[in-house]
Amino acid sequence: MKKDSENIKEQETRNKVQGSKQFKRNTLLGLAIALVAVIVINILSSFLFFRIDLTKDKRHSLSDSTVEMLKNLEDRVYIRVYLKGKDQPADYQLFAKQVEQMLQDFRGYSKNVYFEFIDPLEGKNNDEVNNILAEFVKKGLDPIPVSREDANGYSTHMVIPGAIVSYRGHEYPAKLVVADPSGADWLQYSIEELEYNLISPIRRLMKTEKPNVAFLDGHGELDFWSTCWTAMQLQRFYNVSRVTLDGKINSLRNISIADSAKQTLNLGENKYDVLVIAQPTQPFKEYDKYIIDQFIMRGGKVLWLIDNTTASLDSLQAVPEFFATPRALYINDLLFTYGVRINPNLIQDLSCMPIPQQVSIIGDQPQYKFMAFPYSLDVVNFSDHPIVRNIKEVKSDFAGTIDLVGKDEKLVKTVLMTSSERSKLVPTPSIVTLKVGLTKPNMQEFAFHNLPLAVLVEGEFESAFKGILPAEFDTIKELDYRDKSVPTRQIFVSDGDIIRNPFDKKRNQPYPAGYDIYTRTMFDNTQFIVNCVNYLCADDDLLQLRAKTFKIGSLNNEKVRSHKTLLAILNIGLPLLLIAIMGTILIVLRKVRFSKKK
């Protein structure tokens, strides 16, 4: 009996030893398998790149156009980022991490992307620092002084707000720290614009030939100084110039003499990709209209910014009221053929901007008060088209309406922006007065809603001179007159002031287009015009980037207050309950497992 009990104990001891050895073998085998799996995964990840973005607005994903551009890089791109330094403010350090993460994404799609973070001021004395900062100013990266207070008092740290991108011996600045035009936090806005601001310089350096954009002169259009802000923004991507037609058939088209003796010509295509006609005030001659028409027939794109009345804020600065009349530009036949009619009327809108108006005089000093002026529209209604997808507000003065005319199935018409739901139509001739802001609006008169202010028309256009080519034009038929266009695009806007930028003559500097000098509010006029030109130039990838935005979700404070106890229980009790359930399940499984062994 005693021997049997000893044998049983011996057997149990042997089983324990064998079980321990088996457990060690299984543990080592599992560890080896895990190590092999990690190594295999790392090797595969070096050849395969993928990521899963679970956010609703895809904020962590690069746009398709960016991915395609990175994959098509034929040479190395070097990006030197200057957002580095031991004294860098905390918000700039956070932004630098966002920049690094995005550059890592770039690198994941193209091994031709190389980047480094540099502190250009490290170890430099004051004179060297000043010289370095001056060099960055020349390159287009104006340093940002950031003041802060610490134990040693106030100090100023200079932040270089971007990077220098190099490609095939050429370099271009990438300004990454940008201010939100609406005055909101720069960090959120800069993160939203980061992909665009990084990829734009690469795109510019890759393009050997830039499209040509021309502003039209010769018909009282806005001059250089009134459009210089928008022109500067366009120069980042296009060759921008000004052109006067003056009846010259080769003003928009490449035409040269082939043989003077034989009187033969070399007939080329358009000189420009996009023609911007910004607020003309004088009539167009038939010959100039013909030149524009044939420019369109050969695939040229036109951005029309037309005021079809004589109303302007400049007139109100001289007198408190004036007589607005239709403007005789003689281009209605052109526009009608192209599918639109810009009416000689004015829109009053309850969604409007205030302007200062004199209400009294104290002594010899006039007293002013800001009052709503319904002719100064605050446009907030936009379609979902890429041109206006990222546009929030556009400022418009004395806009008219646009009608869509004709039934040409080959033309696709898209209304880009409209007035508000409370609008009033004012026919001309009529008196425009400042007093309109002093009276309470009659709501019954503001019964119109969503009146078109900007329209995109795409397709194959018919010539406005088809079948009615004037006799005096017979001599130019040999210049290859066309009565139908290739597929092209045009945009029509019923207000030329949208592109106008205020200009400070004392300081000799322009303000951005859309900047309201009275309320010091920035509108999206410049971005709207740039988007229009991008689309007309078929730069849809730029539009895709500019339209990419994301919003950080916010809590519903009312629901939080009303369900405060329930939310507290869920946030504290639910995790504890889940842990308890998991612990109970593990204990039960262990008991079942070991009871079976026994």
C-alpha positions as CSV (number, residue, x, y, z in Angstrom):
1,M,0.0,0.0,0.0
2,K,2.8,2.3,1.0
3,K,4.7,1.3,-2.2
4,D,1.6,2.1,-4.3
5,S,1.3,5.6,-2.8
6,E,5.0,6.2,-3.4
7,N,4.6,5.1,-7.1
8,I,1.6,7.4,-7.5
9,K,3.6,10.3,-6.1
10,E,6.5,9.5,-8.3
11,Q,4.3,9.4,-11.3
12,E,2.8,12.8,-10.4
13,T,6.2,14.3,-10.0
14,R,7.2,12.9,-13.5
15,N,4.0,14.3,-15.0
16,K,4.7,17.7,-13.5
17,V,8.3,17.7,-14.8
18,Q,7.1,16.6,-18.3
19,G,4.3,19.2,-18.2
20,S,6.8,21.9,-17.2
21,K,9.1,20.9,-20.1
22,Q,6.2,20.8,-22.5
23,F,5.1,24.3,-21.3
24,K,8.6,25.7,-21.8
25,R,8.8,24.1,-25.3
26,N,5.4,25.6,-26.2
27,T,6.4,29.0,-24.9
28,L,9.7,29.0,-26.8
29,L,7.9,27.8,-29.9
30,G,5.3,30.5,-29.6
31,L,8.0,33.2,-29.1
32,A,9.9,31.9,-32.1
33,I,6.8,32.0,-34.3
34,A,6.0,35.5,-33.1
35,L,9.5,36.7,-33.9
36,V,9.4,35.2,-37.3
37,A,6.0,36.7,-37.9
38,V,7.3,40.2,-36.9
39,I,10.3,39.8,-39.2
40,V,8.2,38.7,-42.1
41,I,5.7,41.5,-41.6
42,N,8.6,44.1,-41.5
43,I,10.1,42.7,-44.7
44,L,6.7,42.8,-46.5
45,S,6.0,46.3,-45.2
46,S,9.2,47.5,-46.8
47,F,7.8,46.5,-50.2
48,L,4.1,47.2,-49.6
49,F,2.6,50.4,-48.2
50,F,-0.9,50.8,-47.1
51,R,-2.9,52.5,-44.4
52,I,-6.5,52.5,-43.2
53,D,-8.1,55.9,-42.4
54,L,-11.2,55.4,-40.2
55,T,-12.0,59.1,-40.0
56,K,-15.2,60.2,-41.7
57,D,-13.6,63.2,-43.5
58,K,-10.4,61.2,-44.4
59,R,-8.3,63.8,-42.7
60,H,-5.3,61.4,-42.5
61,S,-5.4,60.4,-46.2
62,L,-3.6,62.1,-49.1
63,S,-5.8,63.1,-52.0
64,D,-5.7,61.0,-55.2
65,S,-4.0,63.8,-57.2
66,T,-1.2,64.0,-54.6
67,V,-0.6,60.3,-54.6
68,E,-0.5,60.2,-58.4
69,M,2.0,63.1,-58.5
70,L,4.2,61.5,-55.9
71,K,4.2,58.2,-57.8
72,N,5.2,60.0,-61.0
73,L,8.2,61.8,-59.6
74,E,11.1,61.1,-62.0
75,D,13.8,62.5,-59.8
76,R,14.6,63.3,-56.2
77,V,12.8,66.0,-54.3
78,Y,14.6,67.5,-51.3
79,I,12.5,69.2,-48.7
80,R,14.3,71.2,-46.0
81,V,11.9,72.1,-43.2
82,Y,13.0,74.9,-40.8
83,L,10.5,74.2,-38.0
84,K,13.1,73.0,-35.6
85,G,14.8,74.5,-32.5
86,K,15.2,74.1,-28.8
87,D,13.3,77.3,-28.1
88,Q,10.4,76.5,-30.5
89,P,7.0,77.3,-29.0
90,A,4.8,74.4,-28.1
91,D,2.1,75.0,-30.8
92,Y,4.9,75.2,-33.5
93,Q,6.4,71.9,-32.2
94,L,3.0,70.3,-32.5
95,F,2.7,71.6,-36.1
96,A,6.2,70.4,-36.9
97,K,5.1,66.8,-35.9
98,Q,2.1,67.2,-38.3
99,V,4.5,68.2,-41.1
100,E,6.8,65.3,-40.4
101,Q,3.9,62.8,-40.4
102,M,2.7,64.1,-43.8
103,L,6.2,64.0,-45.2
104,Q,6.4,60.4,-44.0
105,D,3.2,59.7,-45.9
106,F,4.8,61.3,-49.0
107,R,7.8,59.1,-48.5
108,G,5.6,56.0,-48.3
109,Y,4.3,56.7,-51.8
110,S,7.6,57.7,-53.4
111,K,11.2,56.9,-52.4
112,N,12.2,60.0,-54.4
113,V,11.0,62.2,-51.5
114,Y,13.8,63.2,-49.0
115,F,13.3,65.6,-46.1
116,E,15.1,66.9,-43.1
117,F,14.3,69.3,-40.2
118,I,16.9,72.0,-39.7
119,D,17.4,74.7,-37.1
120,P,19.2,77.4,-39.2
121,L,19.9,79.6,-36.2
122,E,21.5,77.1,-33.9
123,G,25.0,78.3,-32.7
124,K,24.8,81.6,-34.6
125,N,25.7,85.0,-33.2
126,N,23.4,88.0,-33.7
127,D,25.0,89.2,-36.9
128,E,24.8,85.8,-38.4
129,V,21.2,85.4,-37.3
130,N,20.3,88.7,-38.9
131,N,21.9,87.7,-42.2
132,I,20.2,84.3,-42.2
133,L,16.8,85.9,-41.5
134,A,17.4,88.4,-44.4
135,E,18.1,85.5,-46.7
136,F,14.9,83.7,-45.8
137,V,13.0,87.0,-46.5
138,K,14.6,87.0,-50.0
139,K,13.5,83.4,-50.5
140,G,9.9,84.2,-49.6
141,L,9.8,82.8,-46.1
142,D,9.3,85.8,-43.8
143,P,10.3,84.9,-40.3
144,I,7.6,85.2,-37.6
145,P,8.5,86.8,-34.3
146,V,6.9,84.9,-31.4
147,S,7.0,86.7,-28.0
148,R,6.7,84.8,-24.7
149,E,7.3,85.3,-21.0
150,D,9.5,83.0,-18.9
151,A,11.5,83.2,-15.7
152,N,14.0,85.5,-17.3
153,G,11.3,87.9,-18.6
154,Y,10.0,88.5,-22.1
155,S,11.9,87.0,-25.0
156,T,11.3,86.8,-28.8
157,H,11.9,83.7,-30.8
158,M,12.0,83.8,-34.6
159,V,10.2,81.0,-36.4
160,I,11.0,80.2,-40.0
161,P,7.4,79.4,-41.2
162,G,8.1,76.7,-43.8
163,A,10.5,74.8,-46.0
164,I,12.5,75.0,-49.2
165,V,11.7,72.4,-51.8
166,S,14.4,71.5,-54.4
167,Y,14.0,69.5,-57.6
168,R,16.4,69.1,-60.5
169,G,18.5,72.1,-59.5
170,H,15.6,74.5,-58.9
171,E,14.1,75.4,-55.6
172,Y,10.9,77.0,-54.4
173,P,9.6,78.1,-50.9
174,A,6.8,76.3,-49.2
175,K,5.1,78.6,-46.7
176,L,3.5,76.1,-44.2
177,V,2.5,78.4,-41.3
178,V,-0.4,80.4,-42.7
179,A,-2.9,82.7,-41.0
180,D,-6.6,81.9,-41.3
181,P,-8.3,84.8,-43.2
182,S,-11.3,84.5,-40.9
183,G,-9.0,85.3,-37.9
184,A,-9.4,81.9,-36.3
185,D,-6.6,79.8,-34.9
186,W,-3.6,79.5,-37.3
187,L,-2.7,76.0,-36.2
188,Q,-6.0,74.4,-37.3
189,Y,-6.0,76.3,-40.6
190,S,-2.4,75.5,-41.3
191,I,-3.0,71.8,-40.8
192,E,-5.9,71.9,-43.2
193,E,-3.8,73.7,-45.8
194,L,-0.7,71.6,-45.2
195,E,-1.0,69.1,-48.0
196,Y,-1.8,71.9,-50.5
197,N,1.1,74.0,-49.3
198,L,3.6,71.1,-49.5
199,I,2.5,69.7,-52.8
200,S,2.1,73.0,-54.7
201,P,5.8,73.8,-54.8
202,I,6.6,70.2,-56.0
203,R,3.9,70.6,-58.7
204,R,5.3,74.0,-59.7
205,L,8.9,72.6,-60.0
206,M,7.7,69.5,-62.0
207,K,5.9,71.6,-64.6
208,T,8.3,72.7,-67.3
209,E,5.6,74.8,-69.0
210,K,3.0,76.8,-67.1
211,P,-0.3,77.8,-68.6
212,N,-0.7,81.4,-69.8
213,V,-3.4,83.6,-68.2
214,A,-4.1,87.1,-69.6
215,F,-6.1,90.0,-68.2
216,L,-7.9,91.9,-71.0
217,D,-7.4,95.7,-71.4
218,G,-8.8,98.3,-73.8
219,H,-12.4,98.4,-72.7
220,G,-12.1,100.2,-69.4
221,E,-11.4,97.0,-67.4
222,L,-9.9,97.1,-64.0
223,D,-6.3,98.2,-64.2
224,F,-3.2,96.5,-63.0
225,W,-3.3,98.0,-59.4
226,S,-6.9,97.0,-59.0
227,T,-6.2,93.3,-59.8
228,C,-2.6,93.0,-58.7
229,W,-3.4,91.0,-55.6
230,T,-5.2,88.2,-57.5
231,A,-2.5,88.4,-60.3
232,M,0.2,87.7,-57.6
233,Q,-1.7,84.7,-56.4
234,L,-2.1,83.3,-59.9
235,Q,1.6,83.8,-60.7
236,R,2.4,80.9,-58.4
237,F,1.1,78.6,-61.0
238,Y,0.7,80.5,-64.3
239,N,2.4,83.0,-66.6
240,V,0.2,86.1,-66.0
241,S,0.2,89.1,-68.4
242,R,-2.1,91.8,-69.8
243,V,-3.3,92.0,-73.4
244,T,-5.0,94.7,-75.5
245,L,-7.0,93.6,-78.5
246,D,-7.3,96.8,-80.4
247,G,-8.7,94.9,-83.4
248,K,-5.5,92.9,-83.9
249,I,-6.3,89.4,-85.1
250,N,-3.0,88.1,-83.6
251,S,-3.5,89.5,-80.2
252,L,-4.9,86.3,-78.8
253,R,-3.6,83.9,-81.4
254,N,-0.2,83.0,-82.9
255,I,-0.2,84.3,-86.4
256,S,2.9,85.2,-88.3
257,I,4.0,85.8,-91.9
258,A,5.3,82.7,-93.7
259,D,6.1,84.3,-97.0
260,S,5.7,88.0,-97.7
261,A,6.1,87.6,-101.4
262,K,3.4,84.9,-101.6
263,Q,1.4,86.6,-98.9
264,T,1.0,83.3,-96.9
265,L,0.6,83.1,-93.1
266,N,1.5,80.6,-90.4
267,L,-1.8,80.0,-88.5
268,G,-1.1,78.9,-85.0
269,E,-3.3,78.3,-82.0
270,N,-4.2,80.5,-79.0
271,K,-1.4,82.4,-77.1
272,Y,-3.3,82.1,-73.8
273,D,-5.1,79.4,-72.0
274,V,-7.4,81.7,-70.0
275,L,-8.6,85.2,-70.7
276,V,-9.9,87.2,-67.7
277,I,-12.3,90.0,-68.6
278,A,-12.6,92.0,-65.3
279,Q,-15.3,94.7,-65.1
280,P,-15.2,96.4,-68.5
281,T,-16.9,99.8,-68.7
282,Q,-16.6,100.7,-72.4
283,P,-18.3,99.2,-75.4
284,F,-16.7,96.3,-77.3
285,K,-16.2,96.8,-81.0
286,E,-17.4,94.0,-83.4
287,Y,-13.9,93.1,-84.4
288,D,-12.8,92.7,-80.8
289,K,-15.8,90.5,-80.1
290,Y,-14.9,88.4,-83.1
291,I,-11.3,87.9,-81.8
292,I,-12.7,86.8,-78.4
293,D,-15.2,84.5,-80.1
294,Q,-12.6,82.8,-82.2
295,F,-10.3,82.5,-79.2
296,I,-13.2,80.4,-77.5
297,M,-13.8,78.4,-80.7
298,R,-10.1,77.2,-80.5
299,G,-10.6,76.0,-77.0
300,G,-9.8,79.2,-75.1
301,K,-11.4,79.7,-71.7
302,V,-12.8,83.0,-70.5
303,L,-13.6,84.2,-67.0
304,W,-16.2,87.0,-67.4
305,L,-16.6,89.4,-64.5
306,I,-19.3,91.8,-65.8
307,D,-21.1,94.7,-64.3
308,N,-24.1,95.4,-66.6
309,T,-25.0,98.6,-64.7
310,T,-23.2,101.8,-63.9
311,A,-23.7,101.4,-60.1
312,S,-20.5,101.5,-58.0
313,L,-19.5,102.3,-54.4
314,D,-17.1,104.9,-55.8
315,S,-20.1,107.0,-56.9
316,L,-21.5,106.9,-53.4
317,Q,-18.3,108.2,-51.9
318,A,-18.8,111.5,-53.9
319,V,-22.6,111.9,-53.6
320,P,-25.2,110.3,-51.2
321,E,-27.2,109.0,-54.2
322,F,-26.9,108.5,-58.0
323,F,-28.8,107.3,-61.0
324,A,-27.9,103.7,-62.0
325,T,-28.4,102.9,-65.6
326,P,-27.8,99.8,-67.9
327,R,-24.2,99.7,-69.1
328,A,-23.8,99.6,-72.9
329,L,-21.1,97.0,-73.4
330,Y,-22.6,95.5,-76.6
331,I,-21.6,91.9,-75.6
332,N,-25.1,90.6,-74.8
333,D,-25.2,88.8,-78.1
334,L,-22.0,87.0,-77.3
335,L,-23.1,85.9,-73.9
336,F,-26.6,84.9,-75.1
337,T,-25.0,82.6,-77.7
338,Y,-22.8,81.0,-75.0
339,G,-25.9,80.2,-72.9
340,V,-26.3,83.0,-70.4
341,R,-27.7,86.5,-70.0
342,I,-26.3,89.0,-67.5
343,N,-29.3,91.3,-66.7
344,P,-29.0,95.1,-66.2
345,N,-30.5,95.0,-62.8
346,L,-29.4,95.1,-59.2
347,I,-29.9,92.8,-56.2
348,Q,-30.7,93.9,-52.7
349,D,-30.1,91.2,-50.1
350,L,-30.8,91.0,-46.4
351,S,-27.5,89.0,-46.2
352,C,-25.4,92.1,-46.6
353,M,-22.5,94.1,-45.3
354,P,-22.6,97.3,-43.2
355,I,-21.0,100.6,-44.4
356,P,-20.5,103.8,-42.5
357,Q,-23.2,106.4,-43.0
358,Q,-23.3,109.9,-41.7
359,V,-26.2,110.3,-39.2
360,S,-25.5,113.7,-37.7
361,I,-23.0,116.5,-37.2
362,I,-21.7,117.6,-33.8
363,G,-20.0,120.9,-34.2
364,D,-18.2,120.7,-37.5
365,Q,-17.5,116.9,-37.1
366,P,-19.7,114.5,-39.0
367,Q,-20.8,111.5,-37.0
368,Y,-20.9,108.1,-38.7
369,K,-22.7,104.9,-37.8
370,F,-22.4,101.4,-39.4
371,M,-25.7,100.5,-41.2
372,A,-26.6,97.6,-43.3
373,F,-26.3,98.3,-47.0
374,P,-28.3,95.7,-49.0
375,Y,-26.4,96.4,-52.3
376,S,-23.2,95.0,-50.6
377,L,-24.0,91.3,-50.6
378,D,-22.5,88.8,-48.2
379,V,-22.8,85.8,-50.4
380,V,-22.9,82.5,-48.5
381,N,-24.9,80.2,-50.8
382,F,-22.7,77.9,-52.9
383,S,-23.1,74.7,-54.9
384,D,-21.1,71.6,-54.2
385,H,-18.9,72.1,-57.3
386,P,-15.2,71.8,-56.6
387,I,-14.7,75.5,-57.5
388,V,-16.7,76.7,-54.5
389,R,-16.6,73.7,-52.2
390,N,-14.2,75.4,-49.8
391,I,-15.6,78.9,-50.2
392,K,-17.4,80.3,-47.1
393,E,-18.2,83.9,-47.9
394,V,-17.8,86.2,-50.9
395,K,-18.2,90.0,-50.9
396,S,-20.1,91.4,-53.8
397,D,-21.1,95.1,-54.5
398,F,-24.0,95.9,-56.9
399,A,-24.4,92.5,-58.4
400,G,-27.0,91.6,-61.0
401,T,-28.7,88.4,-61.9
402,I,-27.8,85.8,-64.5
403,D,-30.3,83.9,-66.6
404,L,-29.6,80.5,-68.2
405,V,-30.8,80.8,-71.8
406,G,-30.9,78.4,-74.8
407,K,-31.4,74.7,-75.0
408,D,-28.2,73.5,-76.4
409,E,-27.7,69.9,-75.1
410,K,-24.0,70.1,-75.7
411,L,-23.6,72.8,-73.0
412,V,-23.7,71.8,-69.3
413,K,-24.6,74.8,-67.0
414,T,-23.8,74.8,-63.3
415,V,-24.8,77.6,-60.9
416,L,-21.9,78.2,-58.6
417,M,-23.2,80.8,-56.2
418,T,-26.5,82.6,-55.5
419,S,-28.0,85.3,-53.4
420,S,-29.7,84.4,-50.1
421,E,-33.3,83.4,-49.5
422,R,-34.3,87.0,-48.9
423,S,-33.5,89.0,-52.0
424,K,-35.1,91.9,-53.9
425,L,-34.7,92.8,-57.6
426,V,-34.2,96.5,-58.5
427,P,-34.6,97.2,-62.3
428,T,-32.6,100.0,-63.9
429,P,-32.7,102.9,-64.5
430,S,-33.2,103.6,-60.8
431,I,-31.9,105.8,-58.0
432,V,-29.4,104.2,-55.6
433,T,-29.2,106.0,-52.3
434,L,-27.4,105.5,-49.0
435,K,-30.7,106.1,-47.2
436,V,-31.8,102.5,-48.2
437,G,-29.9,101.4,-45.1
438,L,-31.8,103.7,-42.8
439,T,-35.3,102.3,-43.6
440,K,-36.8,99.1,-42.3
441,P,-37.0,96.6,-45.2
442,N,-40.4,95.6,-46.5
443,M,-40.2,91.8,-46.2
444,Q,-42.8,91.3,-49.0
445,E,-40.4,92.9,-51.5
446,F,-37.6,90.6,-50.5
447,A,-39.5,87.6,-51.9
448,F,-36.8,86.4,-54.4
449,H,-34.4,83.7,-53.3
450,N,-31.2,82.0,-54.7
451,L,-30.7,84.4,-57.6
452,P,-27.7,83.2,-59.7
453,L,-24.6,85.3,-59.4
454,A,-22.0,83.0,-61.0
455,V,-22.5,80.3,-63.6
456,L,-20.1,77.7,-65.1
457,V,-20.8,76.6,-68.7
458,E,-19.0,73.7,-70.3
459,G,-19.2,72.0,-73.6
460,E,-19.0,72.8,-77.3
461,F,-20.0,76.4,-78.0
462,E,-21.4,77.8,-81.2
463,S,-19.8,80.9,-82.7
464,A,-21.8,84.2,-82.1
465,F,-20.9,85.0,-85.7
466,K,-22.3,81.8,-87.2
467,G,-24.4,82.7,-90.3
468,I,-24.1,86.4,-89.7
469,L,-20.4,87.1,-90.4
470,P,-20.3,90.8,-91.3
471,A,-19.3,91.6,-94.9
472,E,-16.3,93.6,-93.7
473,F,-14.9,90.4,-92.2
474,D,-14.8,88.6,-95.6
475,T,-11.1,89.4,-95.9
476,I,-10.3,87.3,-92.8
477,K,-12.1,84.1,-93.7
478,E,-8.8,82.7,-94.9
479,L,-7.7,82.9,-91.2
480,D,-9.6,79.7,-90.6
481,Y,-12.9,81.0,-89.2
482,R,-14.6,78.4,-87.0
483,D,-18.3,78.3,-86.2
484,K,-18.1,75.6,-83.5
485,S,-15.7,75.2,-80.6
486,V,-13.8,72.2,-79.3
487,P,-14.9,71.2,-75.7
488,T,-14.0,74.1,-73.5
489,R,-15.2,76.1,-70.4
490,Q,-16.4,79.6,-69.5
491,I,-17.4,81.1,-66.1
492,F,-19.8,84.1,-65.9
493,V,-20.0,86.3,-62.8
494,S,-22.4,89.2,-62.6
495,D,-20.1,91.5,-60.5
496,G,-16.7,92.8,-61.4
497,D,-16.0,94.1,-57.9
498,I,-15.4,90.5,-56.7
499,I,-11.9,90.6,-58.2
500,R,-11.1,94.2,-57.3
501,N,-8.6,94.6,-54.5
502,P,-8.5,97.8,-52.3
503,F,-5.2,99.7,-52.7
504,D,-3.6,101.9,-50.1
505,K,-2.0,104.8,-52.0
506,K,-0.3,106.2,-49.0
507,R,1.5,102.9,-48.2
508,N,1.6,101.9,-51.8
509,Q,0.3,98.4,-51.1
510,P,-2.7,96.4,-52.0
511,Y,-5.1,94.6,-49.7
512,P,-6.4,91.2,-50.7
513,A,-9.4,91.0,-53.0
514,G,-12.5,90.6,-50.8
515,Y,-11.0,92.6,-47.9
516,D,-13.6,94.9,-46.4
517,I,-11.9,98.1,-45.4
518,Y,-14.8,99.2,-43.2
519,T,-15.2,96.1,-41.0
520,R,-11.7,94.8,-41.6
521,T,-13.2,91.4,-42.6
522,M,-11.5,89.0,-45.0
523,F,-13.8,87.3,-47.5
524,D,-12.9,84.4,-49.9
525,N,-13.0,86.5,-53.1
526,T,-9.3,85.8,-54.0
527,Q,-9.7,82.1,-53.4
528,F,-12.9,82.1,-55.5
529,I,-11.1,83.7,-58.5
530,V,-8.0,81.4,-58.1
531,N,-10.3,78.4,-58.0
532,C,-12.1,79.6,-61.2
533,V,-8.8,79.9,-63.0
534,N,-7.6,76.6,-61.7
535,Y,-10.7,74.9,-63.1
536,L,-10.6,76.7,-66.4
537,C,-6.9,75.6,-66.8
538,A,-8.1,72.0,-66.0
539,D,-6.0,72.0,-62.8
540,D,-8.5,69.8,-61.1
541,D,-5.9,68.4,-58.7
542,L,-5.3,71.9,-57.2
543,L,-9.1,72.3,-56.7
544,Q,-9.3,68.9,-55.1
545,L,-6.6,69.9,-52.6
546,R,-8.2,73.3,-51.8
547,A,-11.5,71.7,-51.3
548,K,-10.2,69.2,-48.8
549,T,-11.2,70.4,-45.3
550,F,-12.0,68.7,-42.1
551,K,-13.7,69.7,-38.9
552,I,-13.0,68.7,-35.4
553,G,-16.2,67.4,-33.8
554,S,-17.7,69.3,-30.9
555,L,-19.9,68.1,-28.0
556,N,-23.5,69.0,-27.8
557,N,-23.5,71.0,-24.6
558,E,-27.2,70.8,-24.1
559,K,-27.2,67.0,-24.2
560,V,-24.2,66.9,-21.9
561,R,-26.0,69.0,-19.3
562,S,-29.2,67.0,-19.5
563,H,-27.6,63.6,-19.4
564,K,-24.7,64.4,-17.1
565,T,-25.3,61.5,-14.6
566,L,-25.9,58.9,-17.3
567,L,-22.7,59.9,-19.2
568,A,-20.7,59.8,-16.0
569,I,-21.9,56.3,-15.2
570,L,-21.2,55.1,-18.8
571,N,-17.7,56.6,-18.8
572,I,-16.7,55.3,-15.4
573,G,-18.9,52.3,-14.8
574,L,-18.9,50.7,-18.3
575,P,-15.1,50.2,-18.5
576,L,-15.1,48.7,-15.0
577,L,-18.0,46.4,-15.9
578,L,-16.2,45.2,-19.0
579,I,-13.0,44.5,-17.1
580,A,-15.1,42.5,-14.5
581,I,-16.8,40.5,-17.2
582,M,-13.5,39.7,-18.9
583,G,-11.9,38.7,-15.6
584,T,-14.8,36.4,-14.7
585,I,-14.7,34.7,-18.1
586,L,-10.9,34.1,-17.8
587,I,-11.4,32.6,-14.2
588,V,-14.2,30.3,-15.4
589,L,-12.1,29.2,-18.5
590,R,-9.1,28.5,-16.3
591,K,-11.2,26.4,-13.9
592,V,-12.8,24.4,-16.7
593,R,-9.4,23.8,-18.3
594,F,-7.6,22.6,-15.2
595,S,-10.6,20.5,-13.9
596,K,-10.5,18.6,-17.2
597,K,-6.7,17.9,-16.7
598,K,-7.3,16.5,-13.3
